Amino acid sequence: MDNTFDKKHGHELLKKPQFFFGMLLIMSLLGYVVAKGGVVSGIGILAMPIVISYVYLIFAIPNTGIIGIYILNFVAIGIVRYVKGVPLGLTIDAQFLLIYLALFFKTFFHKIPWANAKNDLVLLAAIWYGYALVQLVNPEAASRIAWFYAMRSVSLYMLFTVPLIFILFHKKKDLELLFKIWAILSILATIKGIAQKMFGVDAFEQAWLDAGNASTHLLFGKLRVFSFYSDAGQFGAAQGHAGVVFILLALSQKRSRRLKIFYIIAGVLGLYGLMISGTRGAIAVPVMGFALYTVLQKKTKLVLMGAIMGISVLVFFKYTTIAQGNPTVRRMRTAFDPNNPSLQVRLANQRKLKSYLASRPLGGGIGSAGNWGLRFTPHTFLANTATDSWYVMIWAEQGVIGLWLHLFILFYILTKSVYMIMFKLKDEEIKGMLSPLVCGFFGIMAASYGNGVLGQMPTGLLIYSSMGYLFLGTKLEKENLAIKAKEQLELAQCNK
């Protein structure tokens, strides 16, 4: 029988030559890796225990992966400005694959509700991704590598996200958690934006501006705030999206006063973030989002009030010069000017694209326009013709067929969701949670004509998740009614 007291522990192991030389070898290898790979390799080595623990958590509790994706979805691009050479965007893909792999292995031991994903929304996501696969054989496509990078935000993330909402993240408490993560990170984004506006950008952000982004983010000596997002356009649209969702959530919040105040803060800061971004097209998010909300309420007085407010906004920006001295208001006002030079340039580009695409019904290939086009095929016509708009980008890359398919999918989802909220759902609490989602979705759809925001981080994953929850409306209502019935029964038993 072994004597525990005779065993060697701790520092005594260092007396063994094989242990000492083994540790020396490992440290030498790590030193060599850091010396060759630089700071990024060093950070990678330090992060390895955290990464291994996180991967374990995903396999043990796959929902952890979804939460991680939501958080990284907000901060990945901002981090890349500080840590060069780390493909954080691809880590989102890796997490999706790990979640599906974890579900596959869990199938051997637990019942996974794969059947929950058998619905029209998942079918539409699959059809849209199927069309992206067709683009691989598009004879006009100049780069398959560009296709790989660009198709992720265009269609792959929708295919990844929507089924997971139905299979893993399908409960009311999951949606409530998403709202809280979204609100916290949106508040932080606006605070970061306020810091940029008040104190200026830091050295890393200045390097990003110096790399060619100053031309679009420093106008007449004023910074268009971009926070830790990809650019000011995305920041403005994302914060407008948050403003609509959280102000409407606050209006419907009845159970918790603290949560109501929290959502009001997130909503107001979101709208302020939109204003300081200087993004003219993003104003469509609150305008169209709040307009749809008045319709969803099915109250004539509210619709009239909404119409009056909308007309007031139009009159303020288009027909007055009030607050013209404020650079933010002055820039927003140009969005209502049909003779604005920027608008005329966009229309001229669209006329050129119309001529180019007349004989190309499949477009020029995914990844052929915008930043991916400039990176991989800078010599092509599409790479050197600004699309500016999400829909124009879809049209340029995937042709008139792709544009009509995309619009059909978006309007099908919107129409079905609006119909369900207006005529099928009865539970006010669930309607109060889903109405902000569809209003935010509609606002982003409208803003995507002026900017390429719909599929970009963090908006894309939030929109795809919103689609999933909107199609879960009746299930969420049944779940909530069952919870309320149980609470009433328990209360009645306590009163006896």
DOROGU-853347 format. One line per field, with one value per residue (C-alpha): x, y, z; residue in one letter; residue number from 1. Coordinates in Angstrom, 1 decimal, padded with zeros to 4 digits. Example, Ala and Ser with C-alpha at 12.3 -4.5 7.8 and 13.67 -1.06 7.14 Angstrom:
REM DOROGU-853347
c1 <- 012.3 / 013.7
c2 <- -004.5 / -001.1
c3 <- 007.8 / 007.1
residuo <- a / s
num <- 1 / 2
//
This chain:
REM DOROGU-853347
c1 <- 000.0 / 001.4 / 002.2 / 000.8 / 003.4 / 006.2 / 005.0 / 006.8 / 004.8 / 005.3 / 008.8 / 010.3 / 009.5 / 012.0 / 014.7 / 013.9 / 016.1 / 013.4 / 010.9 / 013.3 / 014.5 / 010.9 / 009.8 / 012.9 / 012.1 / 008.4 / 009.5 / 012.1 / 009.5 / 007.1 / 009.8 / 010.6 / 007.0 / 006.7 / 010.0 / 008.9 / 005.2 / 005.4 / 002.9 / -000.1 / 001.5 / 002.2 / -001.4 / -002.5 / -000.5 / -001.8 / -005.3 / -005.1 / -006.3 / -009.3 / -010.0 / -009.8 / -012.2 / -014.6 / -014.6 / -015.4 / -018.2 / -019.7 / -019.7 / -021.1 / -023.7 / -024.1 / -026.1 / -022.8 / -021.6 / -024.6 / -024.0 / -020.3 / -021.2 / -023.5 / -020.8 / -018.0 / -020.4 / -020.3 / -016.7 / -014.7 / -014.1 / -013.1 / -010.6 / -009.0 / -008.0 / -005.8 / -004.7 / -003.5 / -003.4 / -006.2 / -009.1 / -011.8 / -014.5 / -013.6 / -013.8 / -017.6 / -017.8 / -015.7 / -018.1 / -021.1 / -019.4 / -018.5 / -022.1 / -023.4 / -020.7 / -021.6 / -025.3 / -024.3 / -022.5 / -025.2 / -027.7 / -026.1 / -027.0 / -029.9 / -032.9 / -032.1 / -035.2 / -034.0 / -037.6 / -038.1 / -036.1 / -038.5 / -040.3 / -040.6 / -038.0 / -035.3 / -036.3 / -036.0 / -032.5 / -031.5 / -032.8 / -030.9 / -027.7 / -028.3 / -028.4 / -025.1 / -023.7 / -024.9 / -022.8 / -019.7 / -020.2 / -021.2 / -019.0 / -018.6 / -017.1 / -013.4 / -012.5 / -013.6 / -011.7 / -013.7 / -016.9 / -015.9 / -015.3 / -018.3 / -021.0 / -020.7 / -022.4 / -024.7 / -026.2 / -024.2 / -024.8 / -028.5 / -028.4 / -026.3 / -028.3 / -032.0 / -032.0 / -030.1 / -032.9 / -035.5 / -033.3 / -031.4 / -032.4 / -036.2 / -037.6 / -038.8 / -036.0 / -033.5 / -035.0 / -034.9 / -031.2 / -030.6 / -032.2 / -030.0 / -026.8 / -027.8 / -028.7 / -025.5 / -023.3 / -025.2 / -024.8 / -021.1 / -020.9 / -022.6 / -020.3 / -017.3 / -018.7 / -019.3 / -015.6 / -014.5 / -016.6 / -015.5 / -011.8 / -010.9 / -009.7 / -006.8 / -003.6 / -005.0 / -008.2 / -006.1 / -004.1 / -007.3 / -008.4 / -004.9 / -005.2 / -007.8 / -010.9 / -010.5 / -012.0 / -015.4 / -015.1 / -013.6 / -015.9 / -015.2 / -013.1 / -015.8 / -015.5 / -018.2 / -018.2 / -017.8 / -017.2 / -015.9 / -018.0 / -016.7 / -017.6 / -019.8 / -022.6 / -022.8 / -022.6 / -025.4 / -027.8 / -027.0 / -027.6 / -030.8 / -031.9 / -031.2 / -033.0 / -036.2 / -036.1 / -035.4 / -037.7 / -040.5 / -039.5 / -039.6 / -043.1 / -044.4 / -042.5 / -045.0 / -043.4 / -040.1 / -039.6 / -035.8 / -035.9 / -038.1 / -035.5 / -032.7 / -034.4 / -035.1 / -031.5 / -030.4 / -033.0 / -032.2 / -028.4 / -029.0 / -030.7 / -028.0 / -025.4 / -027.2 / -027.1 / -023.4 / -022.5 / -023.5 / -025.1 / -027.9 / -029.4 / -029.7 / -032.4 / -034.7 / -034.4 / -036.3 / -038.6 / -039.8 / -039.5 / -041.7 / -044.1 / -044.7 / -045.2 / -048.2 / -049.8 / -049.2 / -051.2 / -054.3 / -055.3 / -056.5 / -055.4 / -051.9 / -051.6 / -052.6 / -050.1 / -047.4 / -048.3 / -048.1 / -044.7 / -043.4 / -044.6 / -043.0 / -039.7 / -039.9 / -040.8 / -038.0 / -035.3 / -036.6 / -038.3 / -036.6 / -033.1 / -033.6 / -030.4 / -028.5 / -025.4 / -025.2 / -023.0 / -024.9 / -028.3 / -026.8 / -025.5 / -028.8 / -030.7 / -028.8 / -030.6 / -033.8 / -032.3 / -033.0 / -030.2 / -027.6 / -024.3 / -023.7 / -027.2 / -026.5 / -023.3 / -025.1 / -027.8 / -025.1 / -023.4 / -026.7 / -027.2 / -023.8 / -024.6 / -027.9 / -026.1 / -023.4 / -025.9 / -028.4 / -026.6 / -025.7 / -028.8 / -026.6 / -024.5 / -020.8 / -020.3 / -020.5 / -017.5 / -016.9 / -018.1 / -017.2 / -014.2 / -013.9 / -013.8 / -011.1 / -009.1 / -009.3 / -010.2 / -009.2 / -009.0 / -012.7 / -015.5 / -017.6 / -014.7 / -014.3 / -018.0 / -019.4 / -022.7 / -023.3 / -026.5 / -027.1 / -029.7 / -027.5 / -024.7 / -026.9 / -028.0 / -024.5 / -023.1 / -026.0 / -028.0 / -031.6 / -032.5 / -030.7 / -032.2 / -035.7 / -035.2 / -033.7 / -036.5 / -039.1 / -037.6 / -037.4 / -040.9 / -042.3 / -040.8 / -041.9 / -045.5 / -046.0 / -044.6 / -046.7 / -049.8 / -049.1 / -048.6 / -051.7 / -054.2 / -053.0 / -051.2 / -053.3 / -050.8 / -049.8 / -046.4 / -045.3 / -046.6 / -044.7 / -041.5 / -042.0 / -043.3 / -039.9 / -038.2 / -040.3 / -040.2 / -036.4 / -036.2 / -038.4 / -036.2 / -033.0 / -034.7 / -035.4 / -032.0 / -030.3 / -031.3 / -028.9 / -026.2 / -024.9 / -025.9 / -028.3 / -025.8 / -022.9 / -021.8 / -023.5 / -026.7 / -026.8 / -026.9 / -029.4 / -031.7 / -031.4 / -032.1 / -035.1 / -036.5 / -036.3 / -038.1 / -040.8 / -041.6 / -041.6 / -044.4 / -047.2 / -044.9 / -043.7 / -047.3 / -048.3 / -045.2 / -046.0 / -049.6 / -048.7 / -046.3 / -048.9 / -051.5 / -049.0 / -048.3 / -052.0 / -052.5 / -049.6 / -051.0 / -054.5 / -053.0 / -051.0 / -054.2 / -056.1
c2 <- 000.0 / 003.4 / 005.9 / 009.3 / 011.0 / 009.4 / 011.0 / 014.0 / 017.2 / 020.7 / 022.1 / 018.7 / 017.7 / 020.2 / 018.0 / 015.4 / 016.2 / 015.0 / 017.4 / 020.4 / 019.8 / 019.2 / 022.6 / 024.2 / 022.8 / 024.0 / 027.5 / 027.6 / 026.6 / 029.3 / 031.9 / 030.9 / 031.2 / 034.7 / 035.8 / 034.7 / 035.6 / 038.8 / 040.2 / 038.4 / 035.0 / 036.0 / 037.1 / 033.8 / 031.8 / 033.7 / 033.4 / 029.7 / 028.5 / 030.8 / 029.6 / 025.9 / 026.6 / 028.5 / 025.6 / 023.2 / 025.4 / 025.4 / 021.6 / 021.4 / 024.3 / 025.3 / 028.4 / 029.8 / 029.9 / 032.0 / 034.5 / 034.7 / 035.3 / 038.2 / 039.9 / 039.3 / 040.5 / 044.0 / 044.4 / 042.3 / 045.1 / 047.6 / 045.1 / 044.6 / 048.3 / 047.5 / 044.0 / 043.5 / 040.2 / 038.5 / 037.4 / 038.0 / 037.9 / 034.3 / 033.4 / 034.0 / 031.4 / 029.1 / 029.5 / 028.7 / 025.6 / 024.6 / 025.0 / 022.8 / 020.3 / 020.3 / 019.7 / 016.9 / 015.1 / 015.8 / 014.1 / 010.8 / 011.4 / 013.9 / 014.7 / 017.8 / 019.5 / 019.6 / 019.5 / 023.0 / 024.3 / 022.8 / 026.0 / 028.5 / 030.9 / 028.3 / 027.3 / 030.9 / 031.2 / 027.9 / 029.2 / 032.4 / 030.6 / 028.2 / 031.2 / 032.3 / 028.9 / 029.4 / 032.5 / 030.3 / 029.4 / 032.9 / 033.4 / 037.1 / 036.4 / 037.4 / 035.9 / 032.9 / 034.1 / 037.3 / 035.2 / 033.3 / 036.4 / 038.4 / 035.7 / 035.2 / 038.5 / 038.3 / 034.9 / 032.4 / 034.1 / 034.1 / 030.3 / 029.8 / 032.0 / 031.4 / 027.6 / 028.1 / 030.5 / 027.7 / 024.9 / 026.4 / 030.0 / 029.8 / 030.7 / 034.0 / 034.2 / 033.8 / 036.8 / 038.8 / 037.9 / 039.0 / 042.4 / 042.9 / 042.0 / 044.3 / 047.2 / 047.0 / 046.9 / 049.6 / 051.9 / 051.2 / 052.0 / 055.4 / 056.1 / 055.3 / 057.5 / 060.4 / 060.0 / 060.3 / 063.4 / 065.1 / 064.0 / 062.9 / 059.6 / 057.6 / 056.6 / 053.4 / 055.0 / 057.9 / 055.3 / 053.9 / 057.4 / 058.0 / 054.7 / 056.4 / 056.7 / 060.3 / 061.3 / 060.0 / 060.5 / 064.0 / 066.4 / 070.2 / 069.5 / 067.6 / 063.9 / 061.5 / 059.3 / 055.6 / 054.2 / 050.6 / 049.7 / 049.4 / 053.0 / 055.9 / 054.6 / 051.3 / 053.0 / 055.4 / 052.7 / 050.3 / 053.0 / 054.1 / 050.4 / 050.2 / 053.5 / 052.2 / 048.8 / 050.0 / 053.0 / 050.8 / 048.1 / 050.7 / 051.7 / 048.1 / 047.3 / 046.8 / 044.4 / 046.1 / 049.8 / 049.3 / 047.5 / 050.3 / 052.9 / 050.8 / 050.5 / 054.2 / 055.0 / 052.5 / 053.9 / 057.6 / 057.0 / 055.0 / 057.9 / 060.2 / 057.9 / 058.1 / 061.9 / 062.2 / 059.6 / 062.2 / 059.4 / 060.9 / 057.7 / 056.2 / 058.7 / 056.4 / 053.8 / 055.7 / 057.5 / 054.2 / 052.1 / 054.4 / 054.9 / 051.1 / 051.0 / 053.4 / 051.2 / 048.0 / 049.6 / 049.8 / 053.1 / 055.9 / 058.6 / 057.1 / 056.9 / 060.5 / 061.5 / 059.5 / 061.2 / 064.6 / 063.9 / 062.5 / 065.6 / 067.8 / 066.1 / 066.5 / 070.1 / 070.8 / 069.3 / 070.1 / 073.5 / 075.3 / 076.5 / 076.1 / 075.0 / 075.3 / 076.3 / 072.8 / 070.7 / 067.5 / 069.0 / 070.6 / 067.3 / 065.5 / 068.2 / 067.4 / 064.0 / 065.8 / 067.8 / 066.1 / 068.3 / 067.2 / 066.5 / 063.2 / 062.0 / 063.0 / 061.0 / 057.9 / 058.2 / 058.6 / 055.4 / 053.6 / 054.6 / 053.2 / 050.0 / 049.7 / 049.7 / 047.3 / 044.8 / 044.9 / 041.9 / 040.2 / 038.9 / 037.1 / 040.2 / 040.4 / 037.9 / 038.1 / 040.1 / 041.9 / 045.3 / 047.5 / 046.8 / 043.1 / 044.1 / 046.7 / 044.1 / 041.1 / 042.5 / 046.2 / 046.3 / 045.5 / 047.9 / 046.9 / 047.4 / 050.9 / 051.9 / 052.8 / 051.0 / 052.9 / 051.0 / 047.4 / 046.8 / 048.3 / 046.1 / 043.0 / 044.1 / 044.7 / 041.4 / 039.1 / 040.7 / 041.5 / 037.9 / 038.1 / 041.5 / 040.4 / 037.1 / 039.1 / 041.6 / 038.9 / 037.2 / 040.4 / 041.5 / 038.0 / 038.0 / 041.6 / 041.0 / 037.7 / 039.2 / 042.4 / 040.2 / 038.0 / 040.9 / 042.8 / 039.9 / 036.7 / 037.5 / 038.4 / 038.4 / 042.1 / 041.2 / 039.1 / 041.7 / 044.3 / 042.3 / 041.4 / 044.8 / 046.5 / 043.8 / 044.1 / 047.9 / 047.9 / 045.4 / 047.7 / 050.7 / 048.8 / 047.7 / 051.4 / 052.6 / 049.9 / 051.8 / 054.6 / 052.6 / 049.0 / 048.2 / 045.2 / 042.4 / 044.1 / 043.6 / 044.1 / 044.7 / 041.5 / 039.0 / 041.1 / 041.2 / 037.5 / 036.8 / 039.1 / 037.2 / 034.0 / 035.4 / 037.0 / 033.6 / 032.1 / 034.5 / 032.0 / 029.6 / 032.4 / 033.5 / 029.9 / 029.7 / 033.0 / 032.2 / 028.9 / 030.7 / 033.3 / 030.5 / 028.7 / 031.9 / 032.6 / 029.0 / 029.3 / 032.7 / 031.2 / 028.3 / 030.8 / 032.8 / 029.7
c3 <- 000.0 / -001.0 / 001.7 / 000.9 / 003.0 / 000.9 / -002.3 / -003.7 / -004.3 / -005.5 / -005.5 / -004.8 / -008.4 / -009.6 / -008.2 / -010.9 / -014.0 / -016.5 / -015.0 / -015.0 / -018.6 / -019.7 / -018.3 / -019.8 / -023.2 / -023.0 / -022.0 / -024.8 / -027.4 / -026.1 / -026.2 / -029.8 / -030.8 / -029.2 / -030.8 / -034.3 / -034.1 / -032.0 / -029.6 / -031.3 / -030.6 / -027.0 / -026.5 / -028.1 / -025.7 / -022.7 / -023.9 / -024.6 / -021.2 / -021.5 / -025.0 / -024.0 / -021.0 / -023.3 / -025.9 / -023.0 / -021.9 / -025.4 / -025.5 / -022.0 / -022.3 / -026.0 / -025.1 / -023.8 / -027.3 / -028.5 / -025.7 / -026.6 / -030.3 / -029.4 / -027.3 / -029.8 / -032.6 / -030.9 / -030.0 / -032.6 / -035.1 / -032.3 / -030.9 / -034.3 / -034.3 / -031.3 / -032.0 / -035.6 / -037.4 / -035.4 / -037.6 / -035.0 / -037.6 / -038.4 / -034.7 / -035.0 / -037.7 / -035.5 / -032.6 / -034.8 / -036.0 / -032.4 / -031.3 / -034.1 / -033.4 / -029.7 / -030.6 / -032.9 / -030.1 / -027.5 / -029.8 / -028.7 / -025.1 / -025.0 / -027.2 / -029.2 / -030.6 / -034.2 / -035.4 / -034.0 / -037.0 / -039.5 / -040.6 / -043.4 / -042.0 / -041.9 / -045.4 / -046.6 / -045.0 / -046.7 / -050.1 / -049.7 / -048.9 / -051.8 / -054.1 / -052.6 / -053.5 / -057.1 / -057.2 / -056.9 / -060.6 / -061.7 / -064.8 / -063.9 / -060.4 / -060.4 / -057.0 / -055.0 / -052.0 / -052.0 / -052.2 / -049.1 / -047.0 / -048.3 / -048.3 / -044.5 / -043.6 / -046.7 / -046.1 / -044.0 / -040.7 / -041.3 / -042.0 / -038.9 / -036.5 / -037.3 / -036.6 / -033.3 / -032.1 / -032.7 / -031.3 / -028.4 / -027.6 / -028.0 / -024.6 / -023.2 / -020.7 / -023.6 / -025.4 / -022.2 / -021.8 / -025.4 / -024.7 / -021.7 / -023.5 / -026.4 / -024.1 / -022.1 / -025.1 / -026.9 / -023.8 / -023.8 / -027.5 / -027.0 / -024.0 / -026.2 / -028.9 / -026.5 / -025.4 / -029.0 / -029.5 / -026.3 / -026.0 / -029.5 / -030.8 / -029.4 / -031.2 / -032.6 / -033.9 / -035.3 / -037.2 / -038.6 / -039.7 / -041.3 / -043.2 / -045.5 / -043.4 / -042.5 / -045.8 / -044.7 / -040.9 / -040.7 / -042.5 / -042.2 / -039.2 / -037.3 / -036.4 / -037.4 / -034.3 / -035.0 / -031.4 / -031.5 / -034.7 / -038.3 / -039.3 / -038.5 / -040.8 / -039.0 / -035.6 / -036.4 / -037.8 / -034.9 / -032.3 / -034.0 / -034.0 / -030.3 / -029.7 / -031.3 / -029.7 / -026.1 / -026.0 / -027.2 / -024.7 / -022.0 / -023.0 / -022.7 / -019.5 / -016.7 / -014.2 / -013.3 / -012.8 / -012.7 / -016.1 / -017.5 / -016.5 / -017.8 / -021.2 / -021.3 / -020.7 / -023.4 / -025.9 / -025.3 / -025.5 / -028.7 / -030.4 / -029.2 / -030.6 / -034.0 / -033.9 / -033.1 / -035.8 / -038.4 / -040.5 / -042.4 / -043.7 / -040.2 / -039.3 / -041.3 / -038.5 / -035.8 / -038.3 / -039.9 / -036.7 / -034.7 / -037.6 / -037.8 / -034.0 / -034.3 / -036.9 / -034.8 / -031.9 / -034.1 / -032.3 / -034.5 / -032.1 / -031.9 / -035.6 / -036.0 / -033.3 / -035.1 / -038.4 / -036.8 / -035.3 / -038.6 / -040.5 / -037.8 / -038.3 / -042.1 / -041.8 / -039.2 / -041.4 / -044.9 / -044.6 / -041.7 / -040.8 / -037.0 / -035.3 / -038.5 / -036.6 / -035.0 / -037.3 / -036.5 / -037.3 / -040.4 / -041.7 / -040.9 / -042.8 / -046.0 / -046.0 / -047.0 / -049.8 / -053.2 / -054.8 / -052.3 / -054.2 / -052.4 / -053.4 / -057.0 / -057.0 / -055.7 / -058.4 / -061.1 / -059.8 / -059.9 / -063.5 / -064.4 / -062.5 / -064.3 / -067.7 / -066.5 / -065.0 / -067.9 / -069.4 / -066.1 / -064.3 / -061.8 / -061.0 / -060.8 / -058.0 / -054.2 / -052.9 / -056.2 / -054.9 / -051.9 / -049.6 / -050.5 / -054.2 / -053.5 / -051.5 / -053.9 / -057.3 / -057.3 / -061.1 / -061.8 / -062.6 / -059.5 / -057.1 / -058.3 / -058.3 / -054.9 / -054.1 / -050.8 / -050.2 / -049.0 / -051.7 / -054.4 / -053.2 / -053.4 / -056.9 / -058.1 / -056.8 / -057.2 / -060.0 / -060.4 / -059.6 / -056.2 / -055.4 / -056.0 / -054.0 / -051.2 / -051.1 / -051.3 / -048.2 / -046.2 / -047.0 / -046.4 / -042.9 / -042.2 / -043.5 / -041.6 / -038.4 / -038.6 / -039.2 / -036.3 / -033.9 / -035.0 / -035.4 / -033.8 / -030.5 / -027.5 / -024.7 / -024.2 / -022.6 / -025.6 / -028.0 / -026.1 / -026.6 / -030.3 / -031.5 / -030.8 / -032.8 / -035.9 / -035.7 / -035.4 / -038.3 / -040.5 / -039.6 / -040.6 / -043.8 / -044.6 / -043.6 / -045.7 / -048.9 / -047.8 / -046.2 / -046.3 / -042.7 / -042.7 / -042.8 / -041.0 / -037.3 / -034.9 / -036.8 / -038.9 / -036.1 / -034.2 / -037.2 / -037.9 / -034.2 / -034.3 / -037.3 / -035.3 / -032.3 / -034.4 / -035.9 / -032.4 / -031.4 / -030.8 / -028.9 / -026.7 / -026.0 / -025.0 / -022.7 / -021.1 / -020.5 / -018.9 / -016.6 / -015.6 / -015.0 / -012.7 / -010.8 / -010.3 / -009.1 / -006.6 / -005.4 / -004.9 / -002.9 / -000.7 / 000.0 / 001.2
residuo <- m / d / n / t / f / d / k / k / h / g / h / e / l / l / k / k / p / q / f / f / f / g / m / l / l / i / m / s / l / l / g / y / v / v / a / k / g / g / v / v / s / g / i / g / i / l / a / m / p / i / v / i / s / y / v / y / l / i / f / a / i / p / n / t / g / i / i / g / i / y / i / l / n / f / v / a / i / g / i / v / r / y / v / k / g / v / p / l / g / l / t / i / d / a / q / f / l / l / i / y / l / a / l / f / f / k / t / f / f / h / k / i / p / w / a / n / a / k / n / d / l / v / l / l / a / a / i / w / y / g / y / a / l / v / q / l / v / n / p / e / a / a / s / r / i / a / w / f / y / a / m / r / s / v / s / l / y / m / l / f / t / v / p / l / i / f / i / l / f / h / k / k / k / d / l / e / l / l / f / k / i / w / a / i / l / s / i / l / a / t / i / k / g / i / a / q / k / m / f / g / v / d / a / f / e / q / a / w / l / d / a / g / n / a / s / t / h / l / l / f / g / k / l / r / v / f / s / f / y / s / d / a / g / q / f / g / a / a / q / g / h / a / g / v / v / f / i / l / l / a / l / s / q / k / r / s / r / r / l / k / i / f / y / i / i / a / g / v / l / g / l / y / g / l / m / i / s / g / t / r / g / a / i / a / v / p / v / m / g / f / a / l / y / t / v / l / q / k / k / t / k / l / v / l / m / g / a / i / m / g / i / s / v / l / v / f / f / k / y / t / t / i / a / q / g / n / p / t / v / r / r / m / r / t / a / f / d / p / n / n / p / s / l / q / v / r / l / a / n / q / r / k / l / k / s / y / l / a / s / r / p / l / g / g / g / i / g / s / a / g / n / w / g / l / r / f / t / p / h / t / f / l / a / n / t / a / t / d / s / w / y / v / m / i / w / a / e / q / g / v / i / g / l / w / l / h / l / f / i / l / f / y / i / l / t / k / s / v / y / m / i / m / f / k / l / k / d / e / e / i / k / g / m / l / s / p / l / v / c / g / f / f / g / i / m / a / a / s / y / g / n / g / v / l / g / q / m / p / t / g / l / l / i / y / s / s / m / g / y / l / f / l / g / t / k / l / e / k / e / n / l / a / i / k / a / k / e / q / l / e / l / a / q / c / n / k
num <- 1 / 2 / 3 / 4 / 5 / 6 / 7 / 8 / 9 / 10 / 11 / 12 / 13 / 14 / 15 / 16 / 17 / 18 / 19 / 20 / 21 / 22 / 23 / 24 / 25 / 26 / 27 / 28 / 29 / 30 / 31 / 32 / 33 / 34 / 35 / 36 / 37 / 38 / 39 / 40 / 41 / 42 / 43 / 44 / 45 / 46 / 47 / 48 / 49 / 50 / 51 / 52 / 53 / 54 / 55 / 56 / 57 / 58 / 59 / 60 / 61 / 62 / 63 / 64 / 65 / 66 / 67 / 68 / 69 / 70 / 71 / 72 / 73 / 74 / 75 / 76 / 77 / 78 / 79 / 80 / 81 / 82 / 83 / 84 / 85 / 86 / 87 / 88 / 89 / 90 / 91 / 92 / 93 / 94 / 95 / 96 / 97 / 98 / 99 / 100 / 101 / 102 / 103 / 104 / 105 / 106 / 107 / 108 / 109 / 110 / 111 / 112 / 113 / 114 / 115 / 116 / 117 / 118 / 119 / 120 / 121 / 122 / 123 / 124 / 125 / 126 / 127 / 128 / 129 / 130 / 131 / 132 / 133 / 134 / 135 / 136 / 137 / 138 / 139 / 140 / 141 / 142 / 143 / 144 / 145 / 146 / 147 / 148 / 149 / 150 / 151 / 152 / 153 / 154 / 155 / 156 / 157 / 158 / 159 / 160 / 161 / 162 / 163 / 164 / 165 / 166 / 167 / 168 / 169 / 170 / 171 / 172 / 173 / 174 / 175 / 176 / 177 / 178 / 179 / 180 / 181 / 182 / 183 / 184 / 185 / 186 / 187 / 188 / 189 / 190 / 191 / 192 / 193 / 194 / 195 / 196 / 197 / 198 / 199 / 200 / 201 / 202 / 203 / 204 / 205 / 206 / 207 / 208 / 209 / 210 / 211 / 212 / 213 / 214 / 215 / 216 / 217 / 218 / 219 / 220 / 221 / 222 / 223 / 224 / 225 / 226 / 227 / 228 / 229 / 230 / 231 / 232 / 233 / 234 / 235 / 236 / 237 / 238 / 239 / 240 / 241 / 242 / 243 / 244 / 245 / 246 / 247 / 248 / 249 / 250 / 251 / 252 / 253 / 254 / 255 / 256 / 257 / 258 / 259 / 260 / 261 / 262 / 263 / 264 / 265 / 266 / 267 / 268 / 269 / 270 / 271 / 272 / 273 / 274 / 275 / 276 / 277 / 278 / 279 / 280 / 281 / 282 / 283 / 284 / 285 / 286 / 287 / 288 / 289 / 290 / 291 / 292 / 293 / 294 / 295 / 296 / 297 / 298 / 299 / 300 / 301 / 302 / 303 / 304 / 305 / 306 / 307 / 308 / 309 / 310 / 311 / 312 / 313 / 314 / 315 / 316 / 317 / 318 / 319 / 320 / 321 / 322 / 323 / 324 / 325 / 326 / 327 / 328 / 329 / 330 / 331 / 332 / 333 / 334 / 335 / 336 / 337 / 338 / 339 / 340 / 341 / 342 / 343 / 344 / 345 / 346 / 347 / 348 / 349 / 350 / 351 / 352 / 353 / 354 / 355 / 356 / 357 / 358 / 359 / 360 / 361 / 362 / 363 / 364 / 365 / 366 / 367 / 368 / 369 / 370 / 371 / 372 / 373 / 374 / 375 / 376 / 377 / 378 / 379 / 380 / 381 / 382 / 383 / 384 / 385 / 386 / 387 / 388 / 389 / 390 / 391 / 392 / 393 / 394 / 395 / 396 / 397 / 398 / 399 / 400 / 401 / 402 / 403 / 404 / 405 / 406 / 407 / 408 / 409 / 410 / 411 / 412 / 413 / 414 / 415 / 416 / 417 / 418 / 419 / 420 / 421 / 422 / 423 / 424 / 425 / 426 / 427 / 428 / 429 / 430 / 431 / 432 / 433 / 434 / 435 / 436 / 437 / 438 / 439 / 440 / 441 / 442 / 443 / 444 / 445 / 446 / 447 / 448 / 449 / 450 / 451 / 452 / 453 / 454 / 455 / 456 / 457 / 458 / 459 / 460 / 461 / 462 / 463 / 464 / 465 / 466 / 467 / 468 / 469 / 470 / 471 / 472 / 473 / 474 / 475 / 476 / 477 / 478 / 479 / 480 / 481 / 482 / 483 / 484 / 485 / 486 / 487 / 488 / 489 / 490 / 491 / 492 / 493 / 494 / 495 / 496
//
